[in-house]
Amino acid sequence: MHIVFLEPLGVCECVIRSLCKPLQEKGHTFTFYADRREEEPVLIERSREADAIVLSNIPLRKSFFDACPRLKMISVAFTGLDHIDLEACRARGITVCNAAGYSTHAVAELAIGMMLDVYRQIANGNTITRMYGSRNNFTGSELRGKTVGIIGLGRIGRQVATLASAFGCRVIGYNRTPRTLEQVTSVDKETLCREADILSVHLPLTPDTENFIDSREFSLMQPHAILINTARGPVVNKEALCQALTEGRIAGAAVDVYDREPPLSPGDILFGAPNLLMLPHLGYATREAFAERIKIVVQNITNWIA
C-alpha cells in the first residue's frame, strides 16, 4: 500500500516516520508533504497514486474522488467528517476513519476557559491595562453556583460536565439520544435553554444539527445567560446569535468555530456583535492533542491494512 500524508499535522515528521516504521518494514510506502495545500488540482496530483491518504480538515468533494480511482482509505486527523463527501466515499467503497477523542481534554478545557473569560473579561482586561486603563467599576461573575447547560453529551460534552462540576456548577444536559450520567441532570432542549446560565454547545455538524441553536432557542434563554460554541459554527445560527446579543436577549457569547475557518472576511456579521469573544479555532490545538492524534491516525491505517 502507498500512504500519503497530505499535510503536516503539528508534530515532527520524524515522529510520524517512527510510528509508521512497522508498516514500512512490511513493504508499505509513504509520502510526506511538509506544506498544507487546499487547491483541488494539487490535492489530486498528490493523491493520484495513493491507496490511503491522511489529512485533517481540508475539504474533499466528489470531483476529487472521481480523479483518484485508486484511493481506498482516508485517515482523517480530525474529529468531524463534515468536510468529506461521505456519499462519494460510500459509492466507491472508500473507508473513512476519524481521530475520535484526540482533542477531548483540549476542547473541554478551552470551553471552560471561554466561560471564565466572558465572566471575568480576561482578554479585555489585558487590552485595557495595556492602554493604561483601570477596572472602571467592572464586576465579574463566578462559575461557582451557576447552571451549565450542555447540548450534546459525547466525549467532549461529558468532559465539560466533569470540569464544570469541579467548579461547583450545577450541570444539566440534553442529548438527542438520551444518556444517563452521574454528574448531569438530563432535561429536554427547551428546559435546558430556559434554566442554563451558561449554554455550551458540543454537537457534530449534520443536516439535523445545522441551526440547532436559532432564534427560538435564544428567545427561551435568560437575559443574563451566555453561550459557548466550540462545536461547529453552523450549529448556531450566527444571524440569530448576533441579533440576540445586539438586542440584549443574552448577556454574552464566545465562539471558536465558524461557518468558514478564520481568517474571516472583514464584512462578517459577527464582527459587529457586542459582548462576543471570538477565537481562531484554537480548541483542538494543543501539543498533547496533536501527539495523541497522530497515534490514532497511524493506528487507523494499521487496523485497516490488517
C-alpha positions as CSV (number, residue, x, y, z in Angstrom):
1,M,0.0,0.0,0.0
2,H,1.1,3.6,-0.7
3,I,0.1,6.0,2.0
4,V,0.3,9.8,1.5
5,F,0.3,12.4,4.3
6,L,-1.2,15.4,2.5
7,E,-0.2,18.0,5.1
8,P,1.9,18.4,8.3
9,L,-0.1,17.5,11.4
10,G,1.6,19.6,14.1
11,V,4.2,17.1,15.0
12,C,7.7,16.5,13.8
13,E,7.9,14.3,10.6
14,C,10.4,12.1,12.5
15,V,7.7,11.2,15.0
16,I,5.3,10.2,12.2
17,R,8.1,8.2,10.4
18,S,8.8,6.4,13.7
19,L,5.2,5.5,14.2
20,C,5.0,4.3,10.5
21,K,8.2,2.2,10.7
22,P,6.4,-1.1,11.4
23,L,4.3,-0.7,8.3
24,Q,7.3,0.4,6.3
25,E,9.1,-2.8,7.3
26,K,6.2,-4.8,5.9
27,G,6.7,-3.2,2.5
28,H,4.2,-0.3,2.6
29,T,5.5,3.0,1.2
30,F,4.9,6.6,2.4
31,T,5.0,10.2,1.0
32,F,5.0,13.1,3.4
33,Y,4.2,16.7,2.4
34,A,5.5,19.5,4.6
35,D,3.0,22.1,3.4
36,R,-0.7,22.4,3.5
37,R,-2.4,23.0,0.1
38,E,-6.2,23.1,-0.3
39,E,-6.4,23.6,-4.1
40,E,-8.1,20.6,-5.5
41,P,-5.7,20.2,-8.5
42,V,-2.8,20.0,-6.0
43,L,-4.6,17.5,-3.8
44,I,-5.4,15.3,-6.8
45,E,-1.8,15.4,-8.0
46,R,-0.6,14.4,-4.5
47,S,-3.2,11.7,-4.1
48,R,-3.5,10.1,-7.5
49,E,-1.2,7.2,-6.8
50,A,-2.2,6.7,-3.1
51,D,-4.1,3.8,-1.7
52,A,-4.6,5.7,1.6
53,I,-4.3,9.4,2.4
54,V,-4.1,11.4,5.7
55,L,-5.4,14.9,6.1
56,S,-7.1,17.0,8.8
57,N,-10.0,19.4,7.8
58,I,-9.2,20.0,4.1
59,P,-12.4,19.7,2.1
60,L,-12.7,16.7,-0.3
61,R,-15.6,16.7,-2.8
62,K,-16.9,14.3,-5.4
63,S,-14.6,15.7,-8.1
64,F,-11.6,14.8,-6.1
65,F,-12.7,11.2,-5.7
66,D,-13.5,11.0,-9.4
67,A,-9.9,11.9,-10.2
68,C,-8.4,9.4,-7.6
69,P,-9.8,6.0,-8.5
70,R,-7.0,4.1,-6.7
71,L,-7.9,5.6,-3.3
72,K,-9.3,3.0,-0.8
73,M,-8.9,4.7,2.6
74,I,-8.9,8.1,4.3
75,S,-7.5,8.5,7.8
76,V,-8.9,11.9,8.9
77,A,-6.8,13.7,11.6
78,F,-9.9,15.4,12.9
79,T,-13.0,14.6,14.8
80,G,-15.7,15.8,12.4
81,L,-16.2,14.5,8.9
82,D,-18.5,17.2,7.5
83,H,-15.7,18.3,5.2
84,I,-15.6,14.9,3.5
85,D,-18.1,13.9,0.8
86,L,-19.1,10.7,2.6
87,E,-21.7,9.8,0.0
88,A,-18.9,9.7,-2.7
89,C,-16.8,7.6,-0.4
90,R,-19.6,5.1,0.2
91,A,-20.3,4.9,-3.6
92,R,-16.6,4.0,-4.2
93,G,-16.2,1.7,-1.1
94,I,-13.6,4.1,0.4
95,T,-13.1,3.5,4.2
96,V,-13.1,6.8,6.2
97,C,-11.8,6.8,9.8
98,N,-11.7,9.9,12.1
99,A,-9.4,10.6,15.1
100,A,-12.2,10.3,17.6
101,G,-11.3,11.5,21.1
102,Y,-7.9,13.0,20.4
103,S,-8.9,16.6,21.4
104,T,-11.5,15.8,24.2
105,H,-9.5,17.4,27.0
106,A,-8.2,20.3,24.9
107,V,-11.6,21.4,23.7
108,A,-13.3,20.9,27.1
109,E,-10.6,23.0,28.8
110,L,-11.0,25.7,26.3
111,A,-14.7,25.8,26.8
112,I,-14.2,26.3,30.5
113,G,-11.6,29.0,29.7
114,M,-14.1,30.8,27.5
115,M,-16.7,30.7,30.2
116,L,-14.2,32.3,32.6
117,D,-13.2,34.9,30.1
118,V,-16.7,36.0,29.4
119,Y,-17.5,36.2,33.1
120,R,-14.2,37.9,34.1
121,Q,-13.3,39.8,30.9
122,I,-9.7,38.4,31.0
123,A,-8.8,39.3,27.4
124,N,-10.4,42.7,27.5
125,G,-8.7,43.3,30.9
126,N,-5.3,42.7,29.3
127,T,-6.1,45.2,26.5
128,I,-7.4,47.8,28.9
129,T,-4.4,47.5,31.2
130,R,-2.0,47.9,28.2
131,M,-3.9,51.1,27.3
132,Y,-3.2,52.4,30.8
133,G,-6.9,51.8,31.8
134,S,-8.4,50.6,35.1
135,R,-11.2,48.3,36.1
136,N,-13.6,51.2,35.9
137,N,-16.0,49.6,38.3
138,F,-16.4,46.4,36.2
139,T,-17.7,43.5,38.3
140,G,-17.5,39.9,37.0
141,S,-19.2,36.7,38.0
142,E,-18.1,33.4,39.3
143,L,-18.7,30.0,37.8
144,R,-19.4,28.5,41.2
145,G,-23.2,28.0,41.7
146,K,-24.1,28.6,38.0
147,T,-26.2,26.2,36.0
148,V,-24.2,24.9,33.0
149,G,-26.4,23.5,30.2
150,I,-24.6,21.2,27.8
151,I,-26.0,20.5,24.4
152,G,-24.5,17.2,23.2
153,L,-23.2,14.7,25.7
154,G,-20.5,13.0,23.7
155,R,-16.9,12.7,24.9
156,I,-16.3,16.5,25.0
157,G,-19.6,17.4,26.5
158,R,-19.1,14.8,29.2
159,Q,-15.6,16.2,30.0
160,V,-17.0,19.7,30.2
161,A,-19.6,18.4,32.6
162,T,-16.8,16.9,34.8
163,L,-14.9,20.2,34.8
164,A,-17.9,22.4,35.4
165,S,-18.9,20.1,38.4
166,A,-15.4,20.6,39.8
167,F,-16.0,24.4,39.7
168,G,-19.2,23.9,41.8
169,C,-21.6,24.3,39.0
170,R,-25.0,22.5,38.6
171,V,-24.9,20.7,35.3
172,I,-27.9,19.9,33.1
173,G,-27.6,18.3,29.7
174,Y,-29.5,17.5,26.6
175,N,-28.6,14.7,24.1
176,R,-30.5,13.7,21.1
177,T,-30.1,10.1,22.2
178,P,-30.9,10.1,26.0
179,R,-28.0,9.3,28.2
180,T,-27.8,8.8,32.0
181,L,-24.7,10.4,33.5
182,E,-23.9,10.7,37.2
183,Q,-23.0,14.4,37.3
184,V,-25.6,15.5,34.7
185,T,-29.3,16.0,35.1
186,S,-30.9,15.2,31.8
187,V,-33.6,17.6,30.6
188,D,-35.3,18.4,27.3
189,K,-33.9,21.1,25.0
190,E,-36.4,23.8,26.0
191,T,-35.8,23.3,29.7
192,L,-32.1,23.5,29.2
193,C,-32.4,26.8,27.3
194,R,-34.6,28.2,30.0
195,E,-32.6,27.2,33.0
196,A,-29.0,27.4,31.8
197,D,-26.8,30.4,33.0
198,I,-24.2,29.1,30.5
199,L,-25.2,27.1,27.4
200,S,-22.2,25.1,26.0
201,V,-22.6,23.5,22.5
202,H,-21.0,20.2,21.8
203,L,-22.7,18.7,18.7
204,P,-21.3,17.4,15.4
205,L,-22.4,19.2,12.3
206,T,-25.0,17.1,10.4
207,P,-28.1,18.1,8.4
208,D,-30.1,17.6,11.6
209,T,-27.9,19.9,13.7
210,E,-27.5,22.8,11.4
211,N,-29.0,25.9,13.1
212,F,-29.8,23.7,16.1
213,I,-29.5,26.9,18.2
214,D,-31.6,29.5,16.5
215,S,-33.9,32.4,17.3
216,R,-36.3,30.2,19.2
217,E,-33.6,28.9,21.5
218,F,-32.3,32.4,22.2
219,S,-35.8,33.6,23.0
220,L,-36.0,30.9,25.7
221,M,-32.7,31.9,27.3
222,Q,-32.4,34.2,30.3
223,P,-31.1,37.7,29.7
224,H,-28.1,37.1,31.9
225,A,-27.2,33.8,30.1
226,I,-24.2,33.3,27.9
227,L,-23.5,30.9,25.0
228,I,-20.2,29.0,24.3
229,N,-19.7,27.3,21.0
230,T,-16.6,25.0,20.5
231,A,-18.5,22.5,18.3
232,R,-19.1,23.7,14.7
233,G,-20.1,27.1,13.5
234,P,-23.3,26.3,11.6
235,V,-24.8,24.5,14.6
236,V,-25.5,28.0,15.9
237,N,-27.3,30.4,13.6
238,K,-24.9,33.3,13.5
239,E,-27.5,35.9,12.4
240,A,-29.7,34.8,15.3
241,L,-26.7,35.0,17.7
242,C,-25.8,38.5,16.6
243,Q,-29.4,39.6,17.0
244,A,-29.7,38.1,20.4
245,L,-26.5,39.9,21.5
246,T,-27.4,43.2,19.9
247,E,-30.9,43.2,21.5
248,G,-29.6,42.1,24.9
249,R,-31.6,38.9,24.9
250,I,-28.5,37.2,26.2
251,A,-25.6,38.8,28.0
252,G,-22.7,37.4,26.1
253,A,-21.1,34.6,24.0
254,A,-17.8,33.1,23.0
255,V,-17.2,31.2,19.8
256,D,-14.2,29.2,18.5
257,V,-15.8,27.9,15.3
258,Y,-17.4,29.5,12.3
259,D,-19.2,28.7,9.0
260,R,-15.8,29.1,7.4
261,E,-12.4,28.8,9.0
262,P,-10.6,32.0,10.1
263,P,-9.4,34.4,8.8
264,L,-13.0,35.7,8.4
265,S,-13.9,38.2,5.8
266,P,-13.9,41.9,7.0
267,G,-17.6,42.2,6.5
268,D,-18.6,39.2,8.6
269,I,-21.7,39.9,10.7
270,L,-20.0,38.6,13.8
271,F,-17.6,41.5,14.0
272,G,-20.5,43.8,14.7
273,A,-21.9,41.8,17.6
274,P,-21.4,43.2,21.1
275,N,-20.1,41.1,24.1
276,L,-18.7,38.4,21.8
277,L,-15.4,36.7,22.4
278,M,-14.0,35.3,19.1
279,L,-11.1,32.9,18.9
280,P,-9.5,31.5,15.7
281,H,-10.4,27.8,16.2
282,L,-8.0,27.0,19.0
283,G,-9.9,24.2,20.6
284,Y,-8.1,21.2,19.3
285,A,-4.7,22.8,19.0
286,T,-2.5,21.6,21.9
287,R,0.8,19.7,21.8
288,E,-0.8,16.9,23.8
289,A,-3.8,16.6,21.4
290,F,-1.6,16.6,18.3
291,A,0.6,13.9,19.8
292,E,-2.5,11.7,20.6
293,R,-3.9,12.5,17.1
294,I,-1.0,11.2,15.1
295,K,-1.1,7.9,17.1
296,I,-4.8,7.4,16.3
297,V,-4.2,8.3,12.6
298,V,-1.5,5.7,12.2
299,Q,-3.4,3.1,14.2
300,N,-6.4,3.6,12.0
301,I,-4.3,2.9,8.9
302,T,-2.7,-0.2,10.6
303,N,-6.1,-1.6,11.5
304,W,-7.4,-1.0,8.0
305,I,-4.4,-2.8,6.4
306,A,-4.8,-5.7,8.8
